[in-house]
Amino acid sequence: MSTPSRMAARFFYSAKTQYFNAGDALINRELLRLLRARGTVEIARCDAPEEYLSQLALGSGEARHGGRPGLIAAAFGAGLRYRLGLDGRRPYLALTPGDPFWGFGAGTILTGLSMVALSIAGVRPIRLGVSFARRDPARLRWEAWMSRWGHALGLRDAASLEITRRAGFARVSYFPDLALTLPVRPRAPRPAEAPLRIAVSCRLDKLGREEASLLRARLADILAHLSAAGPVSVAFVSQVRGDGARMNADFEDIAARYKAEVIESIDLDALALVYRDTDLVLSNRLHSLLYAAAQGCLPLGLLSPAHDYKISGLLDTAGLADFWESLDARSPGFDLARLEAGRPAIRRAFETGAATATAALADLLGAPVHNGADARRRVA
């Protein structure tokens, strides 16, 4: 009997993520889209809410496994079949993008050992578009050891790349945040009589009192500058369930002065429509900035140097350094025309992100690209 030829990859995927955060749904959706172009996808539902799963644009038959044990068992069997030459599809275990859950305990060790067993069986664990910017020493040492059993660790920000380099990680490379693989929609002209539509999507819970005060003051300054030039419409836009009411309370003065609307949704299609009708987003949340930018909305990050270094580093690496400012900057000016003139840089950042991700996958996987509908880039 002839040995089967080496064919497209077989991806096993199970995300443990924040199910009510549209940003996490976005990067997991985009990861699956990229993987479909290079093979087949099987996922475990793992009691994830249907509201989250519906965001992943799953194909027919992709949700094959009820829980993670069944997925791991299927991946293990696929690895053995590949090792024995019974199946030409190389199996991969695709781990969650974004910020992995941190901490160190029995569950972490058990998960790590299962990765070792899968690797021995012939499965290649991959983790793409992630950050390792937290500094739990025990977990970092464990992850450094685990990296020797993985096939690829694609980090999305400069801080994580530096931390893992110092910690002795193996098989580490740059891989853009998966939101940067989106196509950028052209911005439709705003009617001259229409108010400038501004979205605010900020969180204060990770900031100290002084930084929170600086953020409030900077928002107030920008909105006052814009409203002096013409009518404005303000909305607090939340991509995380529960954040809308919190923002409205945190920025009570701004909400009252501008009669701000609260828009809260974790539905990516609904959020895309909101951002397409928005001129400027002011945010300290990464995927609010990137998803809005992909819809043609100008982004401006208002970032803490102490807490948001991951976001600023990611934006700098992507060529978007002109689209954020530090809260400790002294009397920064605000120039909407400057941001408007930077639209070509936004498009280049996303085009580069998509090309970099595609090239990195080709290098890591070496599998042929499908020519079907799944390989076409989604317009969100």
N, C-alpha and C positions, 0 to 999 in steps of 0.2 A: 504494500500500500504506500502511495506517495505521500510525502510530508506536506501538509497544507502550507500554502504560501502565507507570508506575513502580510496581514491585511490591516484595515483601519482599527483604531484602538477601541477598547471597551471601557467606559468610565462608570465607576460606582460612586455615588454621591449621597451624602447625608449632611445637611447643615444644621448645626446647633447654633442658633443666632437669636437676635432680638426680633421676634416674629411680628411685632407691632411697630417696626421702624421701617419706613419706606426705603431709606438708604440701604439697609441691609438686604431687603428684597431686590433692590436694583442691582447690586453687585453680584448677588447670587444668580439672578436672572441672566446677567451678561456673561458670567462664567459659563453657565450651561450653554448659552448660545455659541460661544467660542468652541466649547468642547464638541458640540454637535457637528461642527464643520470638520471634525477630525475623527469621528467615530460615533458609536452609539452610547446612549446615556441610560443608566438605571438608577432610580432614586429610592430611598426609604422614606416613607411618610412620617414615621416616628411621632405620631400624634400631633404633628404641626397643624395649626388651624387652617381650615380651607381658605380663609381670607388671605393667608400668606401663600399657600401653594398656588392659588389662582394667579398670583403675580409672576410666577416663574415661567409662564408660557410653555407648560409641559406638553410634549407630544403624546400621541396615543401610545399606551403601553409603557411609558417611561416610569411611572410610579408602580414598580413591580413588587416592592418589598414593604411589608407593614412596619417593621422595626429595624433598628441597627443590627441586632444579632443576625437576622436573616440576610441583610446586605453583606455583612462581613463574611458570613459563611459562603455566600454566592461568589464573592470576590476571591476568597481562598480557593474555592474549587476551580474558578476560572484561571487562577495563577498556576495551579497544578497542571491543568489541561494544557496551558501554554508551555510550561516547562517540558511536558512530555511530548510536545509536538502534535497534540490532538486538536488544537484550536489555534489558528494563526492570528487571532486578535489579542494584542498585548493588553492586559488589564491594568487599570490605574484606579487608585482611590483618591478622589478629589475632595480635599478638606476645605473647610469653611474659609472664605476670604474675609478681609476686614480686620477687626481686632479680635484675636482669639480670647476666649475666657481664660483668665489667669487665676493664680492660686496653685497650691500643690497639695495633693492628697492621694488617697488610694485610687480614686477614679482616674486621676491623671496618670498614675503608674499603670493601671490596667489598660487604659487606652493606648499608652505608649507601647506596652508589651504586645498588644494585638497588632500594632503597626510593624513591629519586628517580625512577628510570625507571618504576616502578609508579605513582607519583603522577602523573607526566605522562600515562601511559596511561589514567588514570581510576580507579585503585584507591586506596582510602583506607586507609592504615596506621593502626591503632589499638593502643594499649598501655594496658591498664587494670589497676588494682590493683597498682601497682608502687612500688618505693622507689628513689630516687636519692640515698641518704644517703652514699654513698662519695664520696671527694674526689680522684679521679684528675684533675688539671687538664686534661690533653690530652683525655681521654675526655669530660669534662664539656663542654668547648668544642665538641667534635664533636657531642655529643648536642644541645647547644643549637642548633647550625646545622641538624641533622637534624630538630629539632622543627618547623621551618618547612615541611617537606615532609610531615609527618604530619598526620593529621586530628584526633587527640585523644591526649593523654597524661594519664591519670588516676592521680594519686599518692595513696597511702594513708596517709601519715604527715606530721606537721607539719614534721619536719626536712627531708624531701625537698621539700616545698612551698617552704620558705624558701630552700633551696639553689638550686632552679631559678629562683625569682624573682630572686635576686641574679645568676644566670648569664645571664639574659635569654632564657629558654626561651619559646616560643610555644605557644599552644593548651593550656595547662596548667589542670587543675582537680582538685578533690578527687574521688576515687573510692574507696569503702571496700575494705579487704581482702576478697577474695572469700569467705573463710571466714565473714564477717559477714553473708552472704546466706542462711546456713543457717537452717532452722527450729529452734527450741529445744524439746526434749522436756521434758515435765513430769517431775520427780523422783519416783520411786516411794518410798514411806516405807520406811525401813530397820527391820527387826525389832529390838525393844528389846534382845534378847540377842546380836545380830550385832555383831562388831567393826567399828569405824570403818575403812573401807577408804581408804587413802591412796596416791596415785600420786606418784612422784618422777620428773621428767623434766628433768634438768639437764645442761648441758654446761659444762666448765671450760676447754676448749681456747682460748677467746678471753679468758680472764681472767688477770690477773697473780696472783702468789703471794698477795698480801694479800687481794685480792678473792675468790680461791678459798677462802682460809681463812675469810673472813667468811661466804661462802655455806654452807660446811660447818657452821659454828657455828650459823647461823640455822636450817638444817634440823634440826640436833640439838635446838635449843631448842624448835622447834615440835612435833617428834615427842615430846619428853619431856613437854611440856605436855599434849598430847592423850592420851598413854599413862597419865599420872597420873590422868586423869579416867575412864578405862575402857579396855577392850581395843582394840588397833589391829592392823591388818593392813597391811603396807607392800609395795609393788611398785615396782620400777624399770621404767617403761614407756617404751620406745623406739619412736619413729616413723621412725627412720633406721637403715638396716641397719648393724650394727657398734657402735651406740651403747650397746646394752644391757650388753655385757661391759665397755665403758669406764666406764659409770656405776657398775657394781658394784665396779670397781677404785678409781675416784675417791672413792667413799664407802664404803670398806671397813668402817669402824667401824660406820656405820649399818646396812649390810647384815648384819653379824654380829649386832649387838644385836637387830635386829628380825626376823632370819631372812627377809630380804626376798626376794621372788620377782622374777625377771627376766622381763619380757614384752616381746618384740621382734617387731614386725610392721609391714609397710608396706601391709597390706590394710586399707582404710578400713572395711569392714564388720566385720572382726574387731576393730579398734580401737574402733569405736562400741560394741560389746558390752562391751568392757573398761571403758570410761568410764561406761557406764550402770550398772555395778555398783560404781562408785567414788564416794566421797563428796567427796573433796578432792584436787585436783592441785596440786603445788608444782613450779613450773617456771620456767626462763628461756628457754623456746622458745615463740615466738609461737603456732604452730599446735597445739602441745600444749595451751596454755591455751584457745584459741578452740574447737578441736574438742571438747575435754572439756566446755567450758561448753555447747556446743550439745546435748550428750547429757544434760544435767541435772546434771553434776558441778560443784561449786564450784571456781573457779580462783583461785590466788594466785600472781602473778608475783613472783619474787625477782630483782631486776634491778640490774645495774651501771649507775651514772650515766654512766660513761665509754664503755661498750660497748653498752648496751641502750637508748640514747636513742630509737632508732627504734621499739622495742616499746612503751616507756612513752608516747611521743608518740601512737602509734596507739591505745593503750588509752584515753588521756586524751581524744582526739578522738572516740572511740566512746562516751564516757560511762562508761567502766569504770575511772576513776581510783582507786576504792576497792578494786580487785582486784589491786593490785600495791604493793610496797614497795621502797624503795631499800636496797641493801646497806650504805650508809653512814649509814642512819638510826640515831640513838642510842637504844639499848635499846627497840626497838619492842615493843609488846605484841602478843599474839595473841588474837583473840576470834572463835571459830568462829560464835558466834551473830550477830555483826555481819555476817559474810559471808553467812550464811543469810538475814538480813533484806534483803540486797541483791539477792535473786533477781529482783524486778521490774525492777531496773536492767539486769540481764543480758538479760532478755527484750526490754526496750525497745531495747537496743543492737543486737540482731540484727534486730529488726523495722525499726528505723531504717536499718540497713545495707542490708537488702533493698529497702526503699522508695527509698533514695537511689540505689542501683545501677540500679534499674528506671527511675527518673526520668531519671538521667544518660544511660542508653542511649537513651531516647525522645528526649531533647534532641539527642544526638550523631548518632543514626542516622535518626530520623524514619520508621522502618519500622513497619508494622502488627504487632501482637502476634498470634501464632498462638493458636488456642483448643484445640489438640490436647494430647495427653499430655505432649509435651515442654515445654509451658509451665507445667505443674504443678510445684510445688516438691517436690524429692526430700526424703524423710525418710531421712537417712543411717542 
